[in-house]
Amino acid sequence: MDIPDDIFTEADAVSDTLANLGPLRRLAGIWEGHRGVDLNPKADGPEQRAYYERIEMHPIDAQTNGPQLFYGLRYHVHINTPEDQIAFHDQVGYWLWEPATGLILQTVAIPRGQVAIAAGHAAPDGTRLSLTAERGQTEYGICSTTFLELAFRTDSYRIEVDFNADGSWTYVSETSLLVRGRDTPFLHRDTNILTKIAEPDLNPWAKILRETRNAPVDA
């Protein structure tokens, strides 16, 4: 990545995040999927479980690192299984798009003491996203608790998203885990198809402008 001499002056941003999300525009909204399949490690061998999920993705105001400019979505993933009422998986983070370079980031935070930043590139009208993160990297890496490092070490993470012609989207995520006491890594895999059930909110800046335009004029 080329770093400009001026690292302090902020890039010019616009108010309408939804219009500047590039390929991430297709992710904006509230989604549900009922055909999820999870393959995870257990003491007796791999376990496969069905799951259903709800994902909310709403635009945020543009973000700058000086001259670097991102437009993005804040997301929340909530997953249940048919057998259990309690959450099977919970995850929050951001999907970010850098128009100048085509860089796409997904930040991942799960309440078992793990965070990651995965990165990839795509064209503004791209129909597939592919992002990766690797343990030990200081840019796009994975950070875990001591217990997870010793018992279920995550060496890599990959997510691939395909946008379907009917407006739905499909993802496959694969996590390479080194489970304590085993010689070879386990490939933890999740996949599902998501269908939109509601449109996204506007980002705060765009909401302010809309309310200002719609405000009544005093006589």
Buried (B, 14 or more C-beta within 10 A) or exposed (E): EEEEEEEEEEBEBEBBBBEBBBBBBBBBBBBBBEBBEBBBBEEEEEEEBEBBBBBBBBBBBBBEEEBBBBBBBBBBBBBBBEEEEEEBBEBBBBBBBBBEEBBBBBBBBBEEEBBBBBBBEBEEEBBBBBBBBBBEBEEBBBBBEEEBBEBBBBEBBBBBBBBEEEEBBBBBBBBBBBBEEEEEBBBBBBBBBBBBEEEBBBBEBBEEEEEEEEEEEEE
